[in-house]
Amino acid sequence: MATTTPKSSAKGSVLNFNLSPTEIENIVERLIADGKKLQDSVAAQTSPTFDNVIVPLAKRENEKGAEYLVTTFVQNVSTDEAVRDASMAAEEKLNAFEIESLMREDVYKVVRAVFDNPDEMSKLGPEDRRLVEKMEESYRRNGLGLNKEDRERLGTINKQLSELSIRFNRSINENDGQEAFTREELEGLPEDYFDGRETKEVDGVTKYIVTTKYPDYLPAMKLAKNESTRRRLLYADETRCPANIPILQEAVQLRLEASQLLKYKTHAEFALELNMAKDPNVVLEFEQDLRTRLNALADREIIEIEALKKADKEAAGEPYDGLFSWDFRYYVNMVKERKHNINDEEVKLYFPMKEVTRGVLDIYQEIFSLRFIRVEDPPVWHPDVEMYEVWEAKEDKFVGHFYLDLYPRAGKYNHAAVWPIRHAFTRADGSHEYPVAAMVANFPKPTPSAPALLKHSDAVTLLHELGHVLHNICSITKWGRFHGTNTESDFVEAPSQMLENWGWEPEVLSRFAVHYQTGKPIPEALVKKLVAAKNSCAGLLNLRQVFFGMYDMSIHNTTDGQTDVKENFLRLREQIVRFKNGDVDTWGCATFGHMMGGYDAGYYGYLYSLVFSADMFESRFRKESVINPRTGMDYRNMILFPGGSHDSMVGLENFLGRKPNNKAFLRSIGLATD
């Protein structure tokens, strides 16, 4: 069980998040000045070696990392708008400087000299050699090797893309939609949905405010019986941030121009070169094959859903007019409830936030031989935030820190994600810098009548995101650029996706799923229903993921850039997910944050990495026990420990004892294997 420690005994150097706008600005100016000074020194080397060129550059990456990450992180969590603005400006300046740095021909010249020196390279160990190779690759992919005119144009494009990305994501965070509904219009929502909810009077009628933040939006889209309510709420969500449409359109054009300057046909070809898939055709074949397989499941699921909606329309005395986007979550949920007799509102009574968090942390401690200690009165950015120390369970050895910021608030990042706040690395004297990670989420808050209660899917999200925390905390690399989740982008989700499986294991659920009032464990019969319903509407739900991946490729695997980001989104969603858009003009692409958050030409990775995660779980943990510290330690050592210090396929093959295959993945989503 996670224990508590007084603030005074917090181990390691604790980071400062209480930064003023002026302090943020000063940090940025110092980081840039120090960076320029170091690069000038490195570029002046007349006899370039690993020690006088590569090591100084890599040490700067190591040592500047925490300040860089903290100053750019607080825009996602600070309650002070001025701090968020300063953090966003800091990210723009620091990104611009990094782009300038990677365009310095004089620095590239000495890096390339080391890279081209066989005597120097032959003396290096595997991680040092990979460092040189990746450093050279970074300069080359940023235009070194191009003529001066093209190189300068590429630098301009990269700065523009960085600025566009920050604007796009800031707009999503700060522009929530909302609608006001009567109690009757929200029929189907449970009583606790209304506890403490903001209201307003409209012509003498009390109306409840429902925002597009996840804890408001998702329950309403799943449970509101009134189709008009769901339609209005979807419209509120998908007409947010109209200014993001031209931003994404411009980014697509700029990415293509940049890739073609570097002699790639498409942006996808450029982006995938560093991934496990390597080639756009591999991704397209993967997506299309999966789409074909899933359609066989979806055919049957749509027949069920159409029958449900037709019955609803007949009862209301209205003609059946088809299935629409605002119907998707509602009827998928209804199929699950009716076929498996599962009610999410009943289920969540057994998932109080505090018990689930405690239980998940306890299970991860056991599996991975770790000890988590909650720090009292920690130095954090908001009172809701908890801070934990991580120690080895079997020895007095400190591992790192992590933070949990789990509830929604104004101005905060509005999904669930993990940020590495400090990369671990090894110093010249052999000592170790400790890693820090922060999980940010938007789970339901406590109400006046009940504690925070999670849906089962929320508990699975918690398992997933804490998996990213573990990846960052348990990794030990010599160089910070390889630490933790700095892996191929189509592998990075696999370790966390693998841990989602624990949310479906009766042995695991029995440890923390308890009724928030009685303390009684979740009934075995209810657990069996949950497990049986795991693949309810798996065809449609996975087709939704295929849609996002194929949309991504449709705008990034083009040779001419002549693609309409808004129209493509609507057209492909209707074709692939098979629910109509209706006559409502929406622009869901404007809040598809992945497209401007580092997943461009990479969204396929969510499904692609499931192949690896399913294989790891079925071949080792299910076979050897889901709570097996020996298997957990193999997982730590072979999958988490190396980070990106070698190709992820190496760790996968070591852990599996063979090359991975897709059989476990196909079985996991209810598809037969060949």
Disulfide bonds with the S-S distance in Angstrom:
none
